[in-house]
Amino acid sequence: MLANRLASYTQALCYDDLSGDVVHEVKRRILDSAGCAFGAWKATPCRIARHVAQSANVPGGATIWGTSHKTLPDLAAFANGALVRYLDFNDTYLSREPAHPSDNLAAVLAAGEIAHASGKRVIQAIALAYEIQCRLCDAAALRSRGWDHVTYGAISSALGVAKTLKLSEAQTTQAINLATVANVALRQTRVGEMSMWKACAFSNAARNGLFAAILAQRGMTGPAPVFEGEKGYMKLVSGPFELPRLGGERAFDDRPTPFKILDSYIKHFPVEYHAQTAVEAALALRTELLKAEGDDAVRHLSEIEIGSYDVAIDIIGRDPEKWHPTTRETADHSFPYCVAVALLDGRTTLHSFDPDRLRDPALHELMKKVRVVPQPEFAGRYPETMPTRLTLRTTRGNVYVRQTDIPLGHPGNPMSDQDVEEKLRVLASRRIGRARVEKLIGLVWALEQETDIATLMPLLRVPNHDA
């Protein structure tokens, strides 16, 4: 049974099973996620989640990031996870089903804090959560069946928490059963005009995964076999699938299987990942266009053609709302918007999605000129590459073309450690100050030396914002 296999794997995984590269990538993801969280500090859904979490006061509980308030660990996971996810700037994994595996961090860190877990234990729990979620995404697509990718997140978060809390193998099996049976999410979250829930869907799954692990720790049992049963997960949600070898498990040649965190992507721009190559191409073409035709050339384009592949078009280039976004959640999941704002502004930052920018008539006029078209020759290239071919046609009859296949931040074109640190500095310095950011960077790079992950929490506090 799959639940038993996952529980056995979780129980057996040791810190020494992780290569130096895996440990290093976990640290990079913590730094990246912290930056995303501080960048989202004032966002409305994050404030709502924070206020709800603050309604419970639990001495010895888990910290709501940015404050010194301690609450129930599942509420902390929800509030903190919303911060990581809101900007759509956290890392990504693309396969049969897409994912944002750093969404697991908030649950693992909340569990780590209440358990006084060491840095090493948190590192291995994060690597484990990445492994489970990404392997499930490799095994079976959910999107085409009407379910949201966060459905896998309750399982991966439950296992990361089970590792953090040192659950037995039997308890871990029950955590899987409980997390899996009760947390199937609808894909409607990401269709058409998007709501605030987009930022909270995974943090809710992670909250429930953590809660399932805590229930199992105290003896609660769940239905089995949860995957293979008559009314189980494979029959009703995912379809049948086989999970391949997991990270650290050895093949016939006795070589350990690489961990999936090494195949996940850090974002260079705050847009849905399929738009990363489109933004890169747009910025490069803008420079070429302005040099050839003058500063006002963008406004005089006659047509903007975005050539892409089926998965990307389905997610960010199909719905009519993508040409008329009224919310940040829709705009950063819109091919037309992301390309148009890059062409007009010459940059793509958090401010590219401010309310005033969303209402700019010039931007909406430019979006009217955008066509998204499938490129047959791109078939089969995803997810190894994410090609975008951008074609600009001017009123003078000139044509400019740029194709970008692999964006910065992809494992084939990785961001440097300095890039990741600078992303954190840009997003966090305004909230916690440059000196605190540098202390945070130093602590995370040496996280395996920490005996209690709770030492991280004071560095995340936003001054004068405990209320």
Secondary structure, DSSP 8 states (H G I E B T S, - for coil): -HHHHHHHHHHH--GGGS-HHHHHHHHHHHHHHHHHHHHTTT-HHHHHHHHHHTT---TTSEE-TTSS-EE-HHHHHHHHHHHHHHTS-S-BB-SSS-B-GGGGHHHHHHHHHHHT--HHHHHHHHHHHHHHHHHHHHH---GGGTB-TTHHHHHHHHHHHHHHTT--HHHHHHHHHHHHHT---BGGGGSSS--THHHHHHHHHHHHHHHHHHHHHTT----SSTTTSTTSHIIIII-S------TT-B-TTS-B---GGGG-B--SSSS-GGGHHHHHHHHHHHHHHHHHH-TTTGGGEEEEEEEE-HHHHHHHSSSGGGGS--SHHHHTT-HHHHHHHHHHHS---GGGGSHHHHT-HHHHHHHTTEEEEE-GGGTTTTTT---EEEEEEETTS-EEEEEE-S-TTBTTB---HHHHHHHHHHHHHHHH-HHHHHHHHHHHHTGGG-S-GGGGGGGG--TT---
